[in-house]
Amino acid sequence: MDVLTASNENSALISTINSAEQSQILPFNYALEKNIPAHGLQIVEHQTVSGSVSVSKSHDFDINKYGYLRSLTIQMKATGTANTEKNCGSGGLGFIESIELLSSGRRLQYMSRDAYLCALSDLPRDARKTIEEGALMTTGALGVAGQKVFHIPILMSFFDNVRNTVNARFNEALRLRITTTAGLQFRDSGSGAQVACALDDMTVLAEYRRLPMPLDDKVVQEDFGDNQPLTKVLYDYSEETVLAVTHSSTADSVYKEIEIKDNGAVDAIFLIVKGDIQTGNSTDAICVASDKPVAVDEIKFTASGQTIMEVPGRYLQFLGKRTLGAGFYGAGSMNDTNEVAGLGYVYKIQFGLDHDTRYFSNLASMRELNTPTISFKLAANSTLNAKTGTAKVIVRKAMLMTTDAGSGKNSVGVSN
């Protein structure tokens, strides 16, 4: 017997802990606990329904009935010119105004560009960096010559938890709608104004998983075998009224306020303050600082006459995302404030015990609260001094999607 084992046998504390036999596991016993059956993979590049791509336009993509829709990724191409030497912090993401997933014309989920930033900021650092690079959220996204390709994965609830994956073969037909901006996030360093950039192309890469027919039938039987609708619990993003702000080289001394009108069951509240894209004469520094989150000094959440929290922005920035996993904190900003995208300045009030969005670890109903309000004080911003901007409160809330057992029709509601 080795000395450590002998020593442990004489420890009263270890003996007490070991007496809870029901909590003990023997890690060296072989067990095949999780084994996903072999299945097919197919990645398809979908073209727009109209066959054309441009800025300031809605583009529709029909989703094929190939199997379980695991992910959707936007692929865009644009060519740099002498007018695109610099760009706003949004980079390639600045081409996206909103993303919608539709079912026979009914909206299942909607995500604005700012809601996308909320979802992106809530990912672990390695995932954030990967998407930033793929979306070319850099100061010189296009440069002055050559075609660049942007890849932007869609961060909706359907693609977060594999249990929420849509069975495109069974559900009624789905359509993805992507609305583009005017593409004004670029600037020629030699001139004063920011200019629009055209899109060369935009497609959607869809990843489908396909089970062998017997297993596919088994999944449908278990979900719909009683001929009753299947209801899934998902999450979606909702934006409150936008508040216009003016940035200053002096920090705010008085709180600005945004009242939360949404009465849903919320798992997180996000605050994003940005500088507007400048349409007149500008500078490289102002261009790079625009269209991305900026710093907030103080944040307060009040409801029904009670101050639920009043904390420095830095507290939420670095320590606001607790996790039930290892490491205490799930998605701290680390050095993100020094990056072009500014994701460290997306402030999150987390109601859940865990920042993991694959399940709900707590919800807060806004319905019975009286005037729930987010108040904030802007930090000093000498770069954007006297420039206009916007402040948005975005809530991430629970939702129910019901699929009919007979027709595969999808419908969204608070309850069924």
N, C-alpha and C positions, 0 to 999 in steps of 0.2 A: 504493500500500500504506500502511495506517495505521501509526503509530509502534509500537503494541503488537504487531501482527503481525510487524513487522520485528524488534523486540526479542526476541520469542519464538523467532524462527528462529536467533538467536545464543546461545540458552540451552542449555548442555550437559544440564542436568537435564531440561528439557522435551523435548529430543531423545531422551533415554534413555527417558522415560515413553512418548513417542509411538512408540517402536520396538516396543512390544507391540501390534502391529496387531490381533491377535485380540480384544483387549479394547476396541477403539475402536468407537464408534457415531457415526453422523451424525444428530443429532436433527432435522434439518430435512427429512429424507426422509419423504414421505407414506407411511403404511402403515396399513391397517385391520386391526389385530391382534386386537382383541376386539370382537365384535359379536354380542350375544345375540339370537337370533331373536325377532321380535315374538310375543307370547303374551297370553293372557287373564289378567285379574285379577278376583277376586271376594272380597269380605269379607262374611262371614255371621255374624250374631249368634245364638249357640246358647243355648237355654234349658236349665234343669236337666231331667233325665229325670223326676224326681218332680214337677216343677212348683211346688215350694215352696223357700223359702230361709230359713235361720235361723242363729243362732250355735250353736257346739258341735255341728256336724253335718257329715257327708260329703255332698258334692253331686257327682253324676255328669253329664257332658256327652258325648254321642255326637258323634264327628267324622264329618262327611259325606265321601263318596267323590267329592269335586269335583275333585281334582287334587293338585298338590304342596303340602303343608302348610308354608307359609313362616313363619308366626308364630301364636302364641296369646296373647291379652291378656285378663286378668280385668277385668271392669267391675262395680263394686259401687256401690250407692247407700245412703246412710244420712242420717238427719235429725237435726240438732243440737237439743238441748234445754237446759234450765237445768242439766242434769247433765253436759254435755259441753264445758264451757268450756275445760278444759285436757286434755291427753293426753300419754301417754308418747312417747318419741322415735320409736317405730315408726310412729305415725300410722295411716294406712289399712292399711299392711302388717301391723299388729297384729291384723287380722281373720283373717289366713291362718296356719293351723297347718302345713299341708303341701300339696304338689302332687304328683300321681302321673300318669304316662302309662301306660295299660294297653292290652294287646293280648289280646283274648279272655280277660280276667281275669288275665293274666300281667303283672307289673310290668316295664316297660321302663326307666323312670327315676323317681327319687324325689327330691324337694327339700323339705327343711324350711325354715321361715322363716329360721333361722340360715344354712343353706346358701345361701339366696337372698341374704342379706347378703354372703356371701363372693363370690358371682358379681357382685353389684352393685358391691362395693368394687373389683373388678378391672377395671372399665370405665374408659375415659377420663373426665375430669372433666365434660365437657359432657354425656356420656351419663348419668353418675350424677346430675347436677343435673336432667336431664329426667325421669328416673324418680322421683326424690325429689318433684318437683313433681306429677307425675301420681299418685303414691301418697299425696299430701298428708302427707308426713312432716315436719310442722310442729308447732309448739306448740299451735296452735288449728285442728286439722284440720277439725272440724265447727263449732266455735263454739256459740252458744246458739240459733240459729234457722236454718231453711232446709235444704233437701236438698242434699247434696254428692255428687259423683261421683268415684270413685277409678278410676284405670287402672293396672294392674300387668302389664307384659309378662312372660311366662314365659321365664326365662333358662336353658333346657336346651340340651344339646349339639345336638339336632336343629335348633334354630333359630339356631345360631351360625355354622355353616359350610354354605353352600348345597349342598355336596356331600353333606351328611348329611340333607338335607330328605327327609321321608317322602313317598313316592308313595301318597297315600291311596286312589287309584283301584285300585292293584295290590295293596298290602299288605292283610292282613286288618283287620277293623274295629278302630278305635282308640277309646278312651274316656278322657276326662280326669276325674280325681277331685280335688276341692278340699275339704279339711277346714278348717272354720273354728274359731276359738278362741271363748272365752266372751265376747269383746268387752269385757274389763275394763280397757282401757287409758285410760279417760276419767275425768275428775274434775270435780266442781262446786267452783269456787274458794271458794264460801261454806260448804261442809261439809267434814267430815274424811275421808270414805271415798271410794275410787274405785268407780265404778258401771259396770254393764254397759250396752252400747248395742246396740240391735237393728239388724239389716240390713233395709233395705227391699227390696232386689233384688240379684241377682248373675247376670250372664250372661258368656259368653265370646265374644270377637270373634276369629274365625279368618280368616286371610288365605290364600287359595288361589291358586296360579298354575297355569295350564292351557296346555300346549303344543298346537299344531295336531296332529291325529291322526297324520299321518306321522312327525312328530318325536317324539311321545309313544311311538309304536311302536318308533322307533329307539332311544330310551333304554332301554326294556325289553329290546330285543333285545341291546344291548351289555352290559347288566347280567346277563341271564339266558339269553342265546342258546345257551350250552353246556348248558343244563338243569341247571346246578349252582347251589347256594345262593350268594347274595351276602352277604359279610361286610363290615360297616362298622366302622371304628374310631371309637368315641365316647369321651366322658368322662362320669363320674357322680360324685356326692358321697356320702361315707360318714361318719357321725358316730361318734366314740368315746364311751366312757362319760362321762357328765356328772359333773363334780366340783362339789360344793357349796362355796361360799366365803362368807365374811363380810367385807364391806367395812369399811375403817377410815380414820380421819383420819391414820393413820401408815402409811408405806410398809412393805411386807414386807421382812424381813431374811433370811428363809429361803425357799428355792424350794418352790413347790407343783408336783406332778408329775401328768401324765396319760400313761399308756402307750398306744402305738398298737398295737391288736390287728389291724387290717386288714393283710392280707398282699399287697395288690395292688401294681401298678406305678403309682407316684404321680408326678404332675407338680407338685403343690403341697400344702403343709400350712398350714392356717389355724388361728389361735387367736382365739376370741371370749370375752370376759368381760363379763357383763352384770349389772345389778341386777334382782332379781325385781320383778314388778308387785305393788305393795302392796295387800293386801286389807283392812287395817285403816285407822285414821286416818292421814292423810298430810299433806303440804304440796304446793303447786304445784311447788316446786323439786325435791322428791323424785320427784313424778310425772313431770316432764319428763326427769329423769336416769335413769329406770328403763326397762327393756326396750330398751336400746340398748347398743352396745359402749362400754367404758370403758378408761382408759389402763392399760398395763402397763409397768413400768420395765425389766425384764430378761427375756430369752427365751433358753433354751438347748435345743439338740437333741442328744441323745446316743443312741448305738446301738453294741452289741457292744463296750462298754468304751471307746469313743472319743467325745470331744466334737467333734461336727461343726461346731457353731457355738455361741457364747455372746456375744450382742450386746445393746446397749441396744434397748429397744422403739422408740425414735425412729429408729434406723437402718433397721429394717424398714419403719417407718411412712412414711418419706420417701424412702428410697433402695433399698428392697428389690425393686423391680419393674423390672428391666432390660429393655430392648427391643432388637431388631435393627433397629428403625426409627430415624427421626430423633429427636433429643432425648435420647438415652442412656436416659432413664427413661420407662416407658410409662404408668403410672397412679399417680403420686405423689399423696399425700393433699392437698397444698397447704393450703387453709384448712378442710378438711373436719372437723377436730376442733372447729371453732367452730360447726359446723352442728348442727341438732337430731338428725339421724340418726346422727351419730358414726361414719361409715364410715371415717374416718381411723384408728380404733382397731381395725379388723379387720386383724390381723397375718398376713402371708403369708411363708412360706418357699418361695421359688421355685426349683425345680430346673432349669427350662428356661432356655435362653439367651434366650428371648423370652417375654414375658408374653402374647403373642397365643395365644388358645385355639382358633383355627381349625385348628391343627396342633400336633403334639408336637415340641418342640425338645430334650427330654430327659425321661427317666423314671427313677425310683429304685424298685427293687423292695424292698418291705418284707419279703418272704418269708424271706430268709436272714439278716436282721438279728436280733440278740439284744436283746430288750426295747427297741425304739426308743421314746424318751420325750421329750415336750415338757415342759420345766420353765419356770416363770415366777414373777416377783415382781410383785405388784400395786402400782400407784402409790397414793399417798395420795388419799383421796376423802372430803372433809369432808361433802359433800352426802349421800352414802349411808352415812355412818358408822354402824356397828353393824347395817346392813341386810344381809339375805341376798342371795345372787346365785348365778350358775352360771358355770362355765368349761367351754368345749367346744373340743375339737380336731376339725376337719373336714378330711378329705383329699379331694382331687380326683384321681381315678384313671382310667386307661384301661380301657375295656371293649369287648367285641366283641358286635355284634348281627347275627344271621344271619337272612336272609329266604329262605324256601323258594321255589324257582323255580316250583313247580307250584301251590301253595296260597296263597302270600303270607304264610304263617305266620311270625311273628317270635319269635325266642328269643334270650336273653341268656346269655352264658357267658364264662369266661376265655379259652377257646380252642375251636376246633371241629375 
